[in-house]
């Protein structure tokens, strides 16, 4: 076998097999996450009981790679990406000995968490905006970290020492819920909404189709000086 072919086979054995391990780990993590979501919504419903029938909650399993929960006026969508990624070399995680000693530990699967307004789905407002509030990275050994907004960005960033468990996933889900419920719908600046087309107003009368988002007209990624990267 030529030197080039030997290198090709070595890379396939090393990286492709590793990526299969990462995929299996994140897939297992996502299955556990679905259990956590279902149990969390059930627990909230039990606590809320008959407080107000207008406030609704649900959990939906939307297939192998997606799950959805509704809490009052908000929807959170959890989506598992089917590909495996490597942390960018500029990422601070490379400062850890865990990755310096074995760069293969820097290959991760990703679960993205998005926040939408429940009315966007109820009234089929296809142009409404949602926001990625967090993404969960999991490697082949079950080490994880979370990048996201506020508490989601600083409570779960110890990649070296954090291992996936049902308890950890419960904490992440609860943090996402707390952030979402505190992330209110703001009115956009007046100059951004003072003009409307005939088509938009006709659409509004039919299905309320003017674009809506929690921070429409604002730069969500920099509203508190932070960015999701």
C-alpha positions in Angstrom: 0.0 0.0 0.0 1.3 3.5 -0.9 2.0 6.0 1.8 -1.0 8.1 0.7 -3.3 5.2 0.9 -2.0 4.3 4.3 -2.8 7.8 5.5 -6.3 7.7 4.0 -7.0 4.4 5.8 -5.6 5.7 9.0 -7.7 8.9 8.8 -10.9 6.9 8.1 -10.2 4.5 11.0 -9.4 7.4 13.3 -11.9 10.1 12.4 -14.8 8.3 10.7 -15.1 5.7 13.4 -14.8 8.4 16.1 -17.6 10.4 14.4 -19.8 7.3 14.6 -19.1 7.2 18.3 -20.0 10.9 18.7 -23.2 10.4 16.8 -24.2 7.4 18.9 -23.5 9.4 22.1 -25.4 12.5 21.1 -28.3 10.4 19.8 -28.5 8.7 23.2 -28.3 12.1 24.9 -31.2 13.4 22.7 -33.4 10.4 23.6 -32.8 11.1 27.3 -33.5 14.8 26.7 -36.9 13.9 25.3 -37.7 12.0 28.5 -36.7 15.1 30.5 -38.8 17.4 28.4 -41.9 15.2 28.7 -41.4 14.8 32.5 -40.7 18.5 33.0 -43.9 19.6 31.2 -45.9 17.0 33.1 -44.5 18.3 36.4 -45.4 21.9 35.5 -48.9 20.9 34.5 -49.4 19.1 37.8 -48.2 22.1 39.7 -50.2 24.6 37.7 -53.2 22.3 37.9 -56.4 24.3 37.4 -55.0 27.7 38.0 -56.0 29.1 34.6 -57.3 27.0 31.7 -56.2 29.6 29.2 -52.6 28.9 29.9 -51.5 25.7 28.0 -48.6 23.3 28.1 -47.6 20.4 26.0 -44.8 18.1 24.9 -44.5 16.8 21.3 -42.1 14.2 20.1 -41.6 15.3 16.5 -39.4 12.4 15.3 -36.0 11.1 15.8 -34.2 14.4 15.8 -36.7 17.0 17.0 -38.9 17.6 20.1 -41.1 20.5 21.1 -42.6 21.9 24.3 -45.1 24.7 24.8 -45.2 26.9 27.9 -47.9 29.4 27.9 -47.1 31.8 25.0 -43.7 30.3 24.1 -42.5 27.3 22.2 -39.1 25.7 22.6 -37.8 23.4 19.8 -34.9 21.1 20.5 -33.2 19.8 17.3 -30.4 17.3 17.1 -28.1 17.9 14.1 -27.1 14.7 12.4 -23.6 15.8 11.6 -20.5 15.9 13.8 -18.4 19.0 14.2 -15.0 20.0 15.6 -14.6 23.1 17.8 -13.1 26.0 16.0 -9.4 26.3 16.7 -9.9 29.8 18.2 -12.4 28.4 20.7 -11.3 28.7 24.4 -12.1 25.0 24.9 -8.7 24.2 23.3 -7.0 25.7 26.3 -8.1 22.7 28.3 -5.6 19.8 28.7 -8.5 17.5 27.9 -8.4 18.6 24.2 -4.7 19.4 24.1 -3.8 15.9 25.1 -6.3 14.4 22.6 -7.7 16.6 19.9 -10.2 13.9 19.0 -12.1 14.9 22.2 -12.9 18.2 20.3 -15.3 16.4 17.9 -18.9 17.0 19.1 -22.5 16.5 18.2 -24.9 19.4 18.6 -28.4 19.9 19.9 -29.8 23.3 19.1 -32.5 25.0 21.2 -34.9 27.6 19.5 -37.5 29.9 21.0 -40.6 30.9 19.1 -43.8 32.6 19.9 -46.7 30.0 20.2 -48.9 32.3 18.2 -46.5 32.1 15.3 -47.5 28.4 14.9 -51.1 28.9 15.9 -51.8 31.5 13.3 -49.3 30.0 10.8 -47.3 33.2 10.5 -44.6 31.7 8.3 -42.4 34.9 8.4 -42.2 35.2 12.2 -38.8 35.0 13.8 -37.4 32.6 16.3 -34.1 32.7 18.2 -31.5 30.2 19.0 -31.1 30.5 22.8 -28.6 27.7 23.3 -26.7 24.8 21.8 -25.5 21.7 23.6 -22.3 20.1 22.5 -21.6 16.4 23.4 -18.5 14.4 22.5 -17.8 10.7 22.3 -17.1 10.3 26.0 -20.3 12.1 27.0 -18.5 15.3 28.0 -20.7 18.3 27.3 -20.9 22.1 27.4 -23.6 24.6 26.5 -23.3 27.9 24.7 -26.2 30.3 25.0 -27.7 33.4 26.5 -27.2 34.5 30.1 -27.4 31.5 32.5 -27.3 29.1 29.7 -23.9 30.5 28.7 -22.1 30.4 32.0 -23.6 27.6 34.1 -22.6 24.7 31.8 -19.2 25.6 30.2 -16.9 23.2 32.1 -16.3 20.8 29.2 -13.5 18.9 31.0 -15.6 17.9 34.1 -19.2 17.9 32.9 -20.7 14.5 31.9 -24.1 14.0 30.4 -26.7 12.7 32.8 -30.5 12.9 33.2 -30.0 15.3 36.1 -27.7 17.6 34.1 -30.1 17.6 31.2 -33.0 18.5 33.6 -31.0 21.5 34.8 -30.3 22.6 31.3 -34.0 22.3 30.3 -35.1 24.2 33.4 -32.5 27.0 32.7 -33.9 27.2 29.1 -37.4 27.5 30.4 -36.5 30.2 32.9 -34.6 32.2 30.3 -37.5 31.9 27.8 -40.2 33.0 30.2 -38.1 36.0 31.1 -37.4 36.9 27.5 -40.3 39.2 26.8 -41.9 40.4 23.6 -40.7 44.0 22.9 -42.4 46.5 20.7 -40.2 47.3 17.7 -39.0 50.9 17.0 -41.8 52.9 15.6 -39.9 53.8 12.4 -39.6 50.1 11.6 -43.4 49.5 11.5 -44.8 52.8 10.4 -45.2 51.7 6.8 -47.2 48.7 5.6 -48.0 47.3 2.2 -51.4 46.5 0.9 -50.4 42.9 0.7 -49.3 42.9 4.3 -52.6 44.4 5.6 -54.6 42.0 3.5 -52.6 39.2 4.9 -53.1 40.5 8.4 -56.9 40.4 7.9 -56.6 36.8 6.7 -54.0 35.2 8.9 -52.1 37.9 10.9 -49.1 37.5 8.7 -47.0 40.6 9.6 -43.6 39.5 10.8 -43.4 39.2 14.6 -40.5 38.3 16.9 -39.6 38.9 20.5 -36.9 41.4 19.5 -38.0 42.4 16.1 -36.1 45.5 15.2 -33.4 44.9 17.8 -30.1 43.1 17.6 -30.8 40.1 19.8 -27.3 38.8 19.7 -25.9 42.0 21.3 -28.8 43.2 23.5 -26.8 42.4 26.7 -23.3 42.6 25.2 -23.1 38.9 24.5 -23.2 36.8 21.4 -24.0 33.2 20.7 -21.1 31.9 18.7 
